[in-house]
């Protein structure tokens, strides 16, 4: 019977069980989650809900596949991976609380305790030893995939000092002095990354103009939106150039054929 069932794993490890599509391993709904051609970067991408570790694993695979196929940039992949990491930690925290609840003699799911929630919360005490161990454990740093706090677009474009890899990401708004320096900056050639950095900071400033102290989640979201704005602007300029050149070719062909009025 399992050969005709959807092979998607639910949050508790069970198979979906719905009839799978012909020539497919998944039902209609979960086939949208697993299809290889629907990935981040495609406007029809349907991300899986980050509610359990199975879906989180699928979402991470989608980001890796999209990055490998150059459908998204490295910065976009980093922003998505950061959001997936937050969801993974949240799911692990919820599972830990539910496990502690079962050890205390109750099996009431989180969010459905009703009036029992205050009494149950009093029985759960954090372990000081676990907190100390987590605080002492160093955070691994991969230069190929730096954390969000080290994103250069979050601070002054001439800042030479990187923050600590384990620090919280913070946004430094563009000051009047920095804006003037941006206007006076001289392009150093095709390999100069500073103009792209300036464009990204300006795009982020437009989104965060009324938010002087955004949360890390908001910074990650705005970073992705700013990168999308820049890519859309590049695409619009390329389309305008193509239309202009096509118009020039049409006018030249008309002159050659003697069709000018």
C-alpha positions as CSV (number, residue, x, y, z in Angstrom):
1,X,0.0,0.0,0.0
2,X,2.9,2.4,0.8
3,X,4.0,2.2,-2.9
4,X,0.9,4.2,-3.8
5,X,1.2,6.7,-1.0
6,X,2.8,10.1,-0.8
7,X,6.4,9.7,0.5
8,X,6.6,13.0,2.3
9,X,7.5,12.8,6.0
10,X,5.4,14.8,8.4
11,X,6.7,16.5,11.5
12,X,6.2,13.3,13.7
13,X,8.0,11.1,11.1
14,X,4.9,9.5,9.7
15,X,4.3,9.4,5.9
16,X,1.7,11.7,4.5
17,X,-0.4,8.7,3.3
18,X,-2.3,10.6,0.6
19,X,-2.4,9.0,-2.9
20,X,0.6,10.0,-4.8
21,X,0.4,11.4,-8.3
22,X,1.1,9.2,-11.3
23,X,4.9,9.0,-12.1
24,X,5.5,11.0,-8.9
25,X,6.6,10.1,-5.4
26,X,4.4,12.7,-3.7
27,X,0.8,13.9,-3.6
28,X,-0.3,17.1,-5.4
29,X,0.3,19.3,-2.3
30,X,3.7,17.9,-1.3
31,X,4.9,17.6,-4.9
32,X,4.9,21.4,-4.9
33,X,7.3,21.3,-2.0
34,X,9.7,18.8,-3.5
35,X,9.7,19.8,-7.2
36,X,13.3,20.6,-8.3
37,X,12.3,23.3,-10.8
38,X,10.4,25.4,-8.3
39,X,13.2,26.9,-6.2
40,X,14.1,30.2,-4.4
41,X,14.6,32.8,-7.1
42,X,11.6,31.6,-9.0
43,X,8.5,33.9,-8.4
44,X,6.3,30.7,-8.3
45,X,8.4,29.2,-5.5
46,X,6.2,27.8,-2.8
47,X,8.3,27.5,0.4
48,X,7.5,24.8,2.9
49,X,6.2,25.9,6.3
50,X,9.1,26.0,8.8
51,X,7.1,24.2,11.5
52,X,9.1,21.0,11.9
53,X,12.6,19.7,11.3
54,X,11.6,17.8,8.1
55,X,10.3,20.9,6.4
56,X,13.3,22.9,7.6
57,X,15.6,20.3,6.0
58,X,13.6,20.6,2.7
59,X,13.8,24.4,2.8
60,X,17.6,24.2,3.4
61,X,17.9,21.8,0.4
62,X,15.9,24.3,-1.7
63,X,18.3,27.1,-0.8
64,X,21.4,25.0,-1.5
65,X,19.9,23.9,-4.9
66,X,19.0,27.4,-5.9
67,X,22.5,28.7,-5.0
68,X,24.1,25.9,-6.9
69,X,22.0,26.8,-10.0
70,X,22.8,30.5,-9.6
71,X,19.1,31.3,-9.2
72,X,19.9,33.4,-6.1
73,X,23.0,35.3,-4.9
74,X,25.2,34.2,-2.0
75,X,23.9,37.1,0.1
76,X,20.3,36.0,-0.6
77,X,21.2,32.4,0.4
78,X,22.8,33.7,3.6
79,X,19.7,35.7,4.5
80,X,17.4,32.7,3.8
81,X,19.7,30.3,5.7
82,X,19.7,32.7,8.7
83,X,15.9,32.6,8.8
84,X,15.9,28.8,8.5
85,X,18.4,28.7,11.4
86,X,16.0,30.8,13.6
87,X,13.1,28.5,12.7
88,X,15.2,25.4,13.5
89,X,16.2,26.8,16.9
90,X,12.6,27.7,17.7
91,X,11.4,24.2,16.8
92,X,14.1,22.6,18.9
93,X,13.1,24.9,21.9
94,X,9.5,23.9,21.5
95,X,10.4,20.2,21.4
96,X,12.6,20.6,24.5
97,X,9.7,22.3,26.4
98,X,7.3,19.5,25.4
99,X,9.8,16.8,26.5
100,X,10.2,18.6,29.9
101,X,6.4,18.7,30.2
102,X,6.2,14.9,29.7
103,X,8.9,14.3,32.2
104,X,6.9,16.4,34.7
105,X,3.9,14.1,34.2
106,X,1.9,16.0,31.7
107,X,1.5,15.7,28.0
108,X,-0.3,19.0,27.2
109,X,1.0,20.4,23.9
110,X,2.6,23.9,24.0
111,X,-0.1,26.5,23.1
112,X,-3.0,24.3,24.3
113,X,-2.5,24.4,28.0
114,X,-5.3,26.8,28.8
115,X,-5.5,27.5,32.6
116,X,-2.8,24.9,33.3
117,X,-0.1,26.9,31.7
118,X,0.8,29.2,34.7
119,X,1.1,26.2,37.1
120,X,3.1,24.2,34.6
121,X,5.5,27.1,33.9
122,X,6.3,27.2,37.6
123,X,7.6,23.6,37.6
124,X,10.1,24.2,34.7
125,X,13.3,25.8,35.8
126,X,16.2,26.5,33.5
127,X,19.5,24.7,34.1
128,X,22.2,27.1,35.0
129,X,24.9,24.5,34.1
130,X,23.4,24.2,30.6
131,X,23.3,28.0,30.1
132,X,27.0,28.2,31.2
133,X,28.0,25.4,28.9
134,X,26.3,27.1,25.9
135,X,27.8,30.5,26.8
136,X,31.3,29.0,27.0
137,X,31.0,27.0,23.8
138,X,32.6,29.0,20.9
139,X,30.5,29.7,17.8
140,X,32.2,28.2,14.7
141,X,33.0,30.7,12.0
142,X,33.1,29.8,8.4
143,X,34.7,32.5,6.2
144,X,32.8,31.3,3.2
145,X,29.5,31.7,4.9
146,X,29.9,34.7,7.4
147,X,27.0,35.4,9.8
148,X,24.6,38.3,9.2
149,X,26.4,40.6,11.7
150,X,29.5,40.7,9.4
151,X,27.5,41.9,6.4
152,X,29.4,45.1,5.2
153,X,26.2,46.9,4.1
154,X,25.1,47.1,7.8
155,X,27.7,49.8,8.7
156,X,29.7,52.7,7.2
157,X,30.9,51.8,3.7
158,X,34.5,52.9,4.7
159,X,34.5,51.0,8.0
160,X,37.5,48.7,8.2
161,X,36.8,46.9,11.4
162,X,34.5,43.8,11.4
163,X,32.3,43.0,14.4
164,X,32.7,39.8,16.4
165,X,31.2,36.8,14.6
166,X,29.0,36.0,17.6
167,X,27.6,39.5,18.0
168,X,24.0,40.5,17.2
169,X,23.5,42.2,13.8
170,X,22.9,45.9,14.1
171,X,22.0,48.5,11.5
172,X,24.0,51.8,11.2
173,X,21.9,54.4,9.4
174,X,23.5,56.5,6.7
175,X,24.6,59.8,8.2
176,X,24.9,63.1,6.3
177,X,28.7,62.8,6.4
178,X,28.6,59.3,4.9
179,X,26.1,60.4,2.3
180,X,28.4,63.1,1.1
181,X,31.3,60.7,1.0
182,X,29.2,58.4,-1.1
183,X,28.6,61.2,-3.6
184,X,32.3,62.0,-3.8
185,X,33.6,58.5,-4.1
186,X,35.7,57.8,-7.2
187,X,35.1,54.5,-8.9
188,X,38.4,52.4,-8.9
189,X,37.5,50.2,-11.9
190,X,35.5,47.0,-12.7
191,X,36.9,45.1,-9.8
192,X,35.9,47.7,-7.2
193,X,33.1,46.3,-4.9
194,X,32.5,49.7,-3.2
195,X,29.9,51.0,-5.6
196,X,27.8,47.9,-5.2
197,X,28.1,48.3,-1.4
198,X,27.0,51.9,-1.6
199,X,24.0,50.9,-3.7
200,X,23.0,48.2,-1.2
201,X,23.3,50.6,1.8
202,X,21.2,53.2,0.0
203,X,18.5,50.6,-0.8
204,X,18.5,49.3,2.8
205,X,18.2,52.9,4.0
206,X,15.1,53.4,2.0
207,X,13.5,50.5,3.7
208,X,14.7,51.3,7.2
209,X,14.3,55.1,7.1
210,X,11.7,55.0,9.9
211,X,13.3,52.1,11.8
212,X,16.5,53.3,13.6
213,X,16.9,50.1,15.6
214,X,15.5,47.1,13.6
215,X,15.5,43.6,15.0
216,X,17.9,41.0,13.4
217,X,14.9,39.3,11.7
218,X,13.9,42.7,10.1
219,X,17.6,43.4,9.1
220,X,17.7,40.0,7.3
221,X,14.4,40.7,5.6
222,X,15.4,44.2,4.4
223,X,18.8,42.9,3.2
224,X,17.0,40.5,0.9
225,X,14.5,43.2,-0.2
226,X,17.3,45.6,-1.0
227,X,19.2,43.0,-3.1
228,X,15.9,42.4,-5.0
229,X,15.5,46.1,-5.6
230,X,19.0,46.4,-7.0
231,X,18.5,43.3,-9.3
232,X,15.1,44.7,-10.5
233,X,16.8,48.1,-11.3
234,X,19.5,46.3,-13.3
235,X,16.9,44.3,-15.2
236,X,14.9,47.5,-15.9
237,X,18.0,49.3,-17.3
238,X,18.9,46.2,-19.4
239,X,15.4,46.1,-20.8
240,X,15.5,49.8,-21.6
241,X,18.8,49.4,-23.5
242,X,17.4,46.4,-25.4
243,X,14.3,48.5,-26.4
244,X,16.5,51.4,-27.5
245,X,18.7,49.2,-29.6
246,X,15.7,47.4,-31.1
247,X,14.3,50.8,-32.1
248,X,17.6,51.8,-33.7
249,X,17.7,48.6,-35.7
250,X,14.1,49.1,-36.9
251,X,14.9,52.7,-38.0
252,X,18.0,51.5,-39.8
253,X,16.1,48.7,-41.6
254,X,13.4,51.2,-42.7
255,X,16.1,53.5,-44.2
256,X,17.7,50.6,-46.0
257,X,14.3,49.5,-47.4
258,X,13.2,53.0,-48.2
259,X,10.1,52.7,-46.0
260,X,10.7,56.0,-44.2
261,X,7.7,58.3,-44.4
